[in-house]
């Protein structure tokens, strides 16, 4: 599953001009102001990790959209569209399905469990569902391994984008971006992340719409651009693009089902002020994603058309699609907003993982061992600093290695958490043994397949991904072991948990 992280393999062109640098500085200044305000409202571990259960639906939705798209939607995604054609849309077409499933089968139960039990983490929910510190601890270990990869990926992405804006070098860009992220993560916790996400997500939605309109204007409409592409490369606009049907459908499956196990999204369900508002969540998030992903689609198709008709020179690398088009088609102010927004998007994703990782270390692992950490807020901030520094150090490695870690992290979350969490909270027949077995199998299979594939020890058949194989195996083990141990299923659900599952 390499395509989502392909843009980490190379640097972006230096686009630093006074207006772009000035916009970037102003963007960071707003982030600092929001973070300082959030820090004053963060007084407890619950404030730090789940924003005190006090976030409204609109803010939560915008923040969720912002975290979901991250930097890939604006750099890697358009480059993938330019290369693979409409087949690249199968990554994002699954979003509407995931949003509905997330709200209907997961979000309400997560939020009510949080209210009833005082839970603050994803492994907390697994531990409560199966009445098992062992399942909670194993889920926490799997998440921590995945978080290391994701954090390094986002740190490198920040370095790439900040270097493109300020020209400071990727190494300094990594530390500058991580320093700003760490400042608001340690001070304001997840609350600072939520409101910074709202700020940058709103601007990115507006910028995405404007970029799409400028592309349409420059290309004479979708009809003209489509005709230009069809004349030389009709396969690009085919139902699978330049992918095989198996590859496109595999992307849909992995991103559709796998998204239900991504902790940066699931964790946000704890924060909602009123769970009754969740009925509007699928519609609002899908609309938000449509707006933000107009850039993903518009830039990919637009650059392909402009290169085909000679308006733009061929790209030296697919990752150059967005910066090249912005600097040639849109006003410089709009380009400045998009580049600053990309940097902020990677920061928001990093902030989510920093806080989730700190919660795993300071809350879930001690709980799994039958202990509690005193003053979780103080130690949570300290662990936040350690995780951020560790991620920045790992990101100094080659882009290929860090990209591999990100791929591994995404697949690991999907294979270890989706069966035990998303299915387990909706099926009373799921057992403790089934959950532990599926988490273990997901962890081992993802690690083995992704590592072997990265080391080129074998090549998966065309269209088959390691993440898909690991997820399918995890599901099969979950159902099989739960069936074998089904005689204990009813005894392993507490009355309050069962009531929430029945709502």
C-alpha positions as CSV (number, residue, x, y, z in Angstrom):
1,X,0.0,0.0,0.0
2,X,2.5,2.6,-1.1
3,X,0.6,5.1,-3.0
4,X,-0.8,7.3,-0.2
5,X,2.8,8.1,1.0
6,X,4.5,8.4,-2.4
7,X,4.9,12.1,-2.0
8,X,7.4,11.6,0.8
9,X,9.9,10.1,-1.6
10,X,11.0,13.5,-3.1
11,X,11.1,17.1,-2.2
12,X,8.7,19.7,-3.4
13,X,10.0,22.7,-5.5
14,X,10.9,25.8,-3.5
15,X,8.0,28.1,-3.9
16,X,9.1,30.7,-1.3
17,X,8.1,34.2,-2.4
18,X,7.4,37.1,0.0
19,X,3.6,36.7,-0.1
20,X,3.9,32.9,0.4
21,X,6.4,33.2,3.3
22,X,4.3,36.0,4.9
23,X,1.2,33.9,4.7
24,X,3.0,31.0,6.2
25,X,4.2,33.1,9.1
26,X,0.7,34.6,9.6
27,X,-0.8,31.1,9.6
28,X,1.6,29.9,12.3
29,X,0.8,33.0,14.4
30,X,-2.9,32.2,14.3
31,X,-2.1,28.6,15.4
32,X,-0.1,29.9,18.4
33,X,-2.9,32.2,19.5
34,X,-5.5,29.4,19.3
35,X,-3.1,27.2,21.2
36,X,-2.5,29.7,24.0
37,X,-6.3,30.1,24.4
38,X,-6.7,26.3,24.5
39,X,-4.0,25.9,27.1
40,X,-5.9,28.2,29.5
41,X,-8.9,25.8,29.2
42,X,-6.9,22.6,29.7
43,X,-7.1,21.8,33.4
44,X,-7.4,18.1,33.7
45,X,-6.4,14.8,31.9
46,X,-9.9,14.6,30.5
47,X,-9.5,18.1,29.0
48,X,-6.1,17.2,27.6
49,X,-7.1,13.9,26.0
50,X,-10.8,14.2,25.1
51,X,-11.4,18.0,25.3
52,X,-13.7,17.5,28.3
53,X,-16.5,16.0,26.1
54,X,-17.3,19.6,25.2
55,X,-17.0,19.8,21.4
56,X,-20.0,20.7,19.2
57,X,-20.9,18.7,16.1
58,X,-19.8,21.4,13.6
59,X,-16.4,21.8,15.2
60,X,-16.0,18.1,15.5
61,X,-16.9,17.5,11.9
62,X,-14.6,20.1,10.5
63,X,-11.7,18.8,12.7
64,X,-12.4,15.3,11.6
65,X,-12.3,16.3,7.9
66,X,-9.1,18.1,8.5
67,X,-7.4,15.1,10.2
68,X,-8.8,12.7,7.6
69,X,-7.3,14.4,4.6
70,X,-4.0,15.6,6.1
71,X,-1.3,16.5,3.6
72,X,-1.9,13.6,1.2
73,X,-5.1,15.1,-0.2
74,X,-3.2,18.1,-1.4
75,X,0.1,16.7,-2.6
76,X,0.2,12.9,-2.9
77,X,-3.5,12.6,-4.0
78,X,-3.4,14.9,-7.0
79,X,-0.1,13.3,-8.0
80,X,-1.7,9.9,-7.8
81,X,-4.7,11.1,-9.9
82,X,-2.3,12.5,-12.5
83,X,-0.5,9.1,-12.7
84,X,-3.3,6.6,-12.2
85,X,-6.4,8.4,-13.5
86,X,-9.9,8.0,-12.1
87,X,-8.9,4.8,-10.4
88,X,-7.3,7.0,-7.7
89,X,-10.8,8.2,-6.7
90,X,-11.5,4.8,-5.1
91,X,-9.4,5.9,-2.2
92,X,-11.8,8.7,-1.4
93,X,-15.1,7.3,-2.7
94,X,-15.2,5.0,0.3
95,X,-15.5,8.1,2.6
96,X,-19.3,8.4,2.5
97,X,-19.7,4.7,3.4
98,X,-17.2,5.0,6.2
99,X,-18.9,8.1,7.6
100,X,-22.2,6.4,7.8
101,X,-20.8,3.2,9.3
102,X,-18.7,5.3,11.7
103,X,-21.7,7.2,13.0
104,X,-24.2,4.4,13.1
105,X,-22.2,1.5,14.4
106,X,-19.3,3.1,16.3
107,X,-19.5,6.7,17.3
108,X,-22.7,6.6,19.4
109,X,-21.5,3.5,21.4
110,X,-18.0,5.0,21.9
111,X,-19.4,8.3,23.1
112,X,-21.9,6.6,25.5
113,X,-19.3,4.2,26.8
114,X,-17.1,7.2,27.5
115,X,-19.9,8.9,29.4
116,X,-20.8,5.8,31.4
117,X,-17.3,4.6,32.2
118,X,-15.2,7.8,32.1
119,X,-13.2,6.4,29.2
120,X,-10.7,8.5,27.3
121,X,-8.9,6.2,24.8
122,X,-9.7,3.7,22.1
123,X,-8.1,0.8,24.0
124,X,-10.3,1.8,26.9
125,X,-13.4,0.9,24.9
126,X,-11.9,-2.5,23.9
127,X,-11.1,-3.2,27.6
128,X,-14.6,-2.2,28.7
129,X,-16.3,-4.2,25.9
130,X,-14.5,-7.5,26.7
131,X,-13.9,-6.8,30.4
132,X,-10.2,-7.5,29.6
133,X,-7.1,-5.5,30.6
134,X,-5.2,-7.9,28.4
135,X,-7.2,-7.0,25.3
136,X,-6.8,-3.3,26.2
137,X,-3.1,-3.6,26.7
138,X,-2.5,-5.5,23.4
139,X,-4.6,-2.9,21.5
140,X,-2.5,-0.2,23.2
141,X,0.8,-1.9,22.1
142,X,-0.4,-2.3,18.5
143,X,-1.5,1.4,18.5
144,X,1.8,2.6,19.9
145,X,3.8,0.7,17.2
146,X,1.5,2.2,14.5
147,X,1.8,5.7,16.0
148,X,5.6,5.7,15.8
149,X,5.3,5.1,12.0
150,X,2.6,7.7,11.5
151,X,4.3,10.3,13.5
152,X,7.5,9.9,11.6
153,X,5.6,10.1,8.3
154,X,3.9,13.4,9.3
155,X,7.1,14.8,10.7
156,X,8.8,14.2,7.3
157,X,5.8,15.6,5.4
158,X,6.0,18.7,7.5
159,X,9.7,19.0,6.7
160,X,9.0,18.7,2.9
161,X,6.3,21.3,2.9
162,X,8.0,23.8,5.2
163,X,11.1,23.6,3.2
164,X,9.1,24.3,0.0
165,X,7.7,27.5,1.7
166,X,10.7,28.8,3.6
167,X,13.6,27.1,1.9
168,X,15.2,26.1,5.2
169,X,16.0,22.5,4.2
170,X,14.0,19.4,5.0
171,X,15.9,18.7,8.2
172,X,15.2,22.1,9.7
173,X,11.7,21.9,8.3
174,X,11.1,18.7,10.3
175,X,12.2,20.3,13.6
176,X,10.4,23.6,12.9
177,X,7.2,21.9,12.1
178,X,7.5,19.5,15.0
179,X,8.4,22.3,17.3
180,X,5.3,24.3,16.6
181,X,3.2,21.1,16.8
182,X,4.7,20.2,20.1
183,X,4.2,23.6,21.5
184,X,0.4,23.5,21.1
185,X,0.2,19.7,21.8
186,X,1.9,19.9,25.1
187,X,0.2,23.1,26.2
188,X,-3.4,22.7,25.0
189,X,-3.6,19.0,24.3
190,X,-6.4,17.7,22.0
191,X,-8.4,20.9,22.6
192,X,-5.8,23.0,20.8
193,X,-5.6,20.4,18.1
194,X,-9.4,20.5,17.6
195,X,-9.7,24.3,17.2
196,X,-6.6,24.5,15.1
197,X,-8.1,21.8,12.9
198,X,-11.3,23.9,12.6
199,X,-9.4,26.9,11.6
200,X,-7.2,25.3,9.0
201,X,-10.0,22.9,7.8
202,X,-12.3,25.8,7.1
203,X,-9.6,27.7,5.1
204,X,-8.7,24.6,3.2
205,X,-12.2,23.9,2.2
206,X,-12.6,27.4,0.8
207,X,-9.2,27.3,-0.9
208,X,-10.0,23.9,-2.4
209,X,-13.2,25.2,-4.0
210,X,-11.4,28.3,-5.3
211,X,-8.6,26.2,-6.8
212,X,-11.2,23.9,-8.5
213,X,-13.0,26.9,-10.0
214,X,-9.7,28.4,-11.3
215,X,-8.8,25.0,-12.9
216,X,-12.2,24.9,-14.6
217,X,-11.8,28.4,-15.9
218,X,-8.3,27.8,-17.2
219,X,-9.3,24.5,-18.8
220,X,-12.5,25.8,-20.4
221,X,-14.6,23.4,-18.3
222,X,-14.6,19.7,-17.6
223,X,-15.8,18.9,-21.1
224,X,-12.9,20.6,-22.8
225,X,-10.4,19.0,-20.4
226,X,-11.9,15.6,-20.8
227,X,-11.8,15.8,-24.6
228,X,-8.1,16.8,-24.4
229,X,-7.3,13.7,-22.3
230,X,-9.5,11.4,-24.3
231,X,-7.6,12.3,-27.5
232,X,-4.4,10.9,-26.2
233,X,-5.0,8.8,-23.1
234,X,-8.6,7.5,-22.9
235,X,-7.7,4.9,-20.3
236,X,-7.1,7.7,-17.9
237,X,-10.9,8.5,-17.7
238,X,-12.0,4.8,-17.7
239,X,-13.9,3.4,-14.7
240,X,-10.7,2.0,-13.2
241,X,-8.3,4.6,-14.6
242,X,-4.9,3.0,-15.1
243,X,-5.4,0.6,-12.3
244,X,-6.6,-3.0,-12.5
245,X,-10.2,-3.5,-11.2
246,X,-8.7,-5.6,-8.3
247,X,-6.4,-2.7,-7.3
248,X,-9.2,-0.1,-7.4
249,X,-11.6,-2.3,-5.4
250,X,-8.9,-3.2,-2.9
251,X,-8.3,0.5,-2.2
252,X,-12.0,1.0,-1.7
253,X,-12.2,-2.0,0.7
254,X,-9.0,-1.1,2.7
255,X,-9.8,2.6,3.0
256,X,-13.6,2.0,3.6
257,X,-13.4,-0.6,6.3
258,X,-9.9,0.3,7.5
259,X,-10.9,3.8,8.3
260,X,-13.1,2.5,11.1
261,X,-10.0,1.5,13.0
262,X,-8.0,4.7,12.6
263,X,-7.6,6.1,16.1
264,X,-7.2,9.7,15.1
265,X,-10.8,9.6,13.9
266,X,-12.3,7.2,16.4
267,X,-10.8,9.0,19.3
268,X,-12.7,12.2,18.4
269,X,-16.1,10.5,19.1
270,X,-15.3,10.8,22.8
271,X,-15.2,14.6,22.5
272,X,-18.8,15.2,21.2
273,X,-20.9,17.3,23.6
274,X,-24.3,15.8,22.5
275,X,-24.3,12.3,21.0
276,X,-27.9,12.9,19.7
277,X,-26.4,15.1,17.1
278,X,-24.6,12.2,15.5
279,X,-27.5,11.6,13.1
280,X,-26.2,14.6,11.1
281,X,-22.5,13.6,11.2
282,X,-22.4,11.4,8.0
283,X,-24.0,14.1,5.9
284,X,-21.9,17.0,7.3
285,X,-18.6,15.1,7.1
286,X,-19.3,13.8,3.6
287,X,-20.2,17.4,2.4
288,X,-17.0,18.7,4.1
289,X,-14.9,16.0,2.4
290,X,-16.4,16.8,-1.0
291,X,-15.4,20.4,-0.7
292,X,-11.8,19.7,0.5
293,X,-11.3,16.9,-2.1
294,X,-12.3,19.1,-5.0
295,X,-8.6,20.0,-5.1
296,X,-7.6,16.3,-5.1
297,X,-9.7,15.7,-8.2
298,X,-9.4,19.1,-9.9
299,X,-5.6,19.3,-9.8
300,X,-5.1,15.7,-10.9
301,X,-7.4,16.0,-13.9
302,X,-6.4,19.6,-14.6
303,X,-2.7,19.0,-14.7
304,X,-3.2,15.9,-16.9
305,X,-5.3,18.0,-19.4
306,X,-2.8,21.0,-19.3
307,X,0.2,18.7,-19.9
308,X,-1.7,16.9,-22.7
309,X,-2.6,20.2,-24.6
310,X,0.8,21.8,-24.0
311,X,-0.4,24.5,-21.5
312,X,2.0,23.0,-18.9
313,X,5.3,21.2,-19.3
314,X,5.4,17.5,-18.3
315,X,6.0,17.0,-14.6
316,X,9.4,15.8,-13.4
317,X,7.6,13.9,-10.6
318,X,3.9,13.3,-9.9
319,X,4.3,15.1,-6.5
320,X,4.9,18.4,-8.5
321,X,1.3,18.5,-9.7
322,X,-0.2,20.7,-7.0
323,X,2.7,23.2,-6.7
324,X,3.2,23.5,-10.5
325,X,-0.5,24.1,-11.1
326,X,-0.9,26.6,-8.3
327,X,2.0,28.7,-9.4
328,X,0.8,28.7,-13.0
329,X,-3.0,28.9,-12.8
330,X,-4.1,30.4,-9.5
331,X,-3.4,33.8,-7.9
332,X,-0.4,33.8,-5.7
333,X,-2.5,34.6,-2.6
334,X,-4.5,31.5,-3.1
335,X,-1.3,29.4,-3.7
336,X,0.0,30.8,-0.4
337,X,-3.1,29.7,1.5
338,X,-2.9,26.2,0.1
339,X,0.8,25.8,0.9
340,X,0.3,27.1,4.4
341,X,-2.8,24.9,4.8
342,X,-0.9,21.8,3.7
343,X,1.7,22.5,6.4
344,X,-1.1,23.0,9.0
345,X,-2.8,19.8,7.9
346,X,0.2,17.7,8.6
347,X,0.6,19.4,11.9
348,X,-3.0,18.6,12.9
349,X,-2.5,15.0,12.0
350,X,0.7,14.9,14.0
351,X,-1.0,16.6,17.0
352,X,-3.7,13.9,17.0
353,X,-1.2,11.1,17.1
354,X,1.0,12.8,19.7
355,X,-1.9,13.0,22.1
356,X,-3.2,9.5,21.4
357,X,0.3,8.1,21.9
358,X,0.7,10.0,25.2
359,X,-2.7,8.5,26.4
360,X,-1.6,5.0,25.4
361,X,1.7,5.3,27.5
362,X,0.2,7.1,30.5
363,X,-3.2,5.5,30.7
364,X,-3.7,2.3,28.7
365,X,-0.5,0.5,29.4
366,X,-0.6,1.2,33.2
367,X,-4.3,0.1,33.3
368,X,-3.5,-3.1,31.5
369,X,-0.9,-3.8,34.3
370,X,-3.4,-3.0,37.0
371,X,-1.9,0.4,37.9
372,X,-2.8,4.0,37.6
373,X,-0.5,7.0,37.0
374,X,-1.0,9.9,39.4
375,X,-1.3,13.3,37.7
376,X,-2.0,12.0,34.2
377,X,-2.1,15.6,32.9
378,X,1.5,16.4,34.0
379,X,3.0,13.1,32.8
380,X,0.9,13.2,29.6
381,X,2.5,16.5,28.7
382,X,6.0,15.1,29.4
383,X,5.3,12.0,27.2
384,X,4.0,14.2,24.5
385,X,7.4,15.9,24.3
386,X,9.2,12.5,24.1
387,X,7.0,11.1,21.4
388,X,7.4,14.3,19.3
389,X,11.2,14.3,19.6
390,X,11.4,10.5,18.8
391,X,9.3,11.0,15.7
392,X,11.4,13.9,14.5
393,X,14.6,11.8,14.9
394,X,13.1,8.9,13.0
395,X,12.0,11.2,10.2
396,X,15.7,12.1,9.6
397,X,16.0,8.7,7.9
398,X,15.4,8.3,4.2
399,X,12.0,9.1,2.8
400,X,11.5,5.5,1.7
401,X,11.9,4.2,5.2
402,X,9.6,6.7,6.8
403,X,7.0,6.2,4.0
404,X,7.2,2.5,4.8
405,X,6.5,3.2,8.5
406,X,3.5,5.2,7.6
407,X,2.1,2.5,5.4
408,X,2.7,0.0,8.1
409,X,1.0,2.2,10.7
410,X,-2.2,2.7,8.7
411,X,-2.5,-1.0,7.9
412,X,-1.8,-2.0,11.5
413,X,-4.6,0.2,12.9
414,X,-7.0,-1.3,10.4
415,X,-6.2,-4.9,11.0
416,X,-5.9,-4.8,14.8
417,X,-8.8,-2.4,15.7
418,X,-11.6,-2.8,13.2
419,X,-12.8,-6.3,14.1
420,X,-12.5,-6.0,17.9
421,X,-13.9,-2.5,18.1
422,X,-16.3,-1.8,15.2
423,X,-17.7,-5.4,15.1
424,X,-17.3,-6.1,18.7
425,X,-19.4,-3.1,19.8
426,X,-22.3,-4.4,17.6
427,X,-22.1,-8.2,18.0
428,X,-22.8,-9.8,21.4
429,X,-21.3,-13.0,20.2
430,X,-17.8,-11.5,20.1
431,X,-15.6,-12.9,22.8
432,X,-12.5,-11.8,24.7
433,X,-10.4,-14.6,23.1
434,X,-11.6,-13.6,19.6
435,X,-10.6,-10.0,20.2
436,X,-7.2,-10.9,21.6
437,X,-6.5,-13.4,18.8
438,X,-7.6,-10.9,16.0
439,X,-5.4,-8.1,17.5
440,X,-2.4,-10.4,17.7
441,X,-2.9,-11.8,14.2
442,X,-3.4,-8.3,12.8
443,X,-0.2,-7.1,14.4
444,X,2.0,-10.1,13.4
445,X,0.5,-10.4,9.8
446,X,0.9,-6.6,9.1
447,X,4.4,-6.5,10.4
448,X,5.5,-9.6,8.5
449,X,3.8,-8.8,5.2
450,X,4.8,-5.1,5.1
451,X,8.4,-5.8,6.2
452,X,8.8,-8.6,3.6
453,X,7.3,-6.5,0.9
454,X,9.4,-3.5,1.7
455,X,12.6,-5.7,1.7
456,X,11.5,-7.1,-1.7
457,X,11.5,-10.6,-0.3
458,X,8.3,-11.2,-2.4
459,X,5.9,-9.3,-4.6
460,X,2.1,-9.4,-3.9
461,X,-0.1,-10.2,-6.9
462,X,-1.3,-7.1,-8.9
463,X,-4.0,-5.3,-7.0
464,X,-3.5,-7.1,-3.7
465,X,-2.3,-5.1,-0.7
466,X,-0.7,-6.3,2.5
467,X,-3.2,-4.3,4.4
468,X,-6.1,-6.0,2.8
469,X,-4.7,-9.5,3.5
470,X,-4.0,-8.6,7.1
471,X,-7.5,-7.2,7.6
472,X,-9.2,-10.2,6.1
473,X,-7.2,-12.6,8.2
474,X,-7.9,-10.6,11.3
475,X,-11.7,-10.7,10.6
476,X,-11.6,-14.5,9.9
477,X,-9.7,-15.2,13.2
478,X,-12.0,-12.9,15.1
479,X,-15.1,-14.7,14.0
480,X,-13.6,-18.2,14.2
481,X,-12.2,-17.9,17.7
482,X,-15.4,-16.1,18.9
483,X,-17.4,-19.0,17.5
484,X,-15.2,-21.6,19.2
485,X,-15.4,-19.8,22.6
486,X,-19.1,-18.6,22.1
487,X,-20.2,-20.4,25.4
488,X,-18.5,-17.6,27.4
489,X,-19.7,-14.7,25.2
490,X,-22.7,-13.6,27.4
491,X,-20.7,-13.7,30.6
492,X,-18.1,-11.3,29.2
493,X,-20.3,-8.3,28.7
494,X,-21.2,-6.1,31.7
495,X,-24.8,-5.0,32.0
496,X,-24.1,-1.3,31.2
497,X,-22.0,-2.2,28.2
498,X,-24.8,-4.5,26.9
499,X,-27.4,-1.8,27.4
500,X,-25.3,0.6,25.3
501,X,-24.8,-2.0,22.6
502,X,-28.6,-2.5,22.4
503,X,-29.4,1.3,22.0
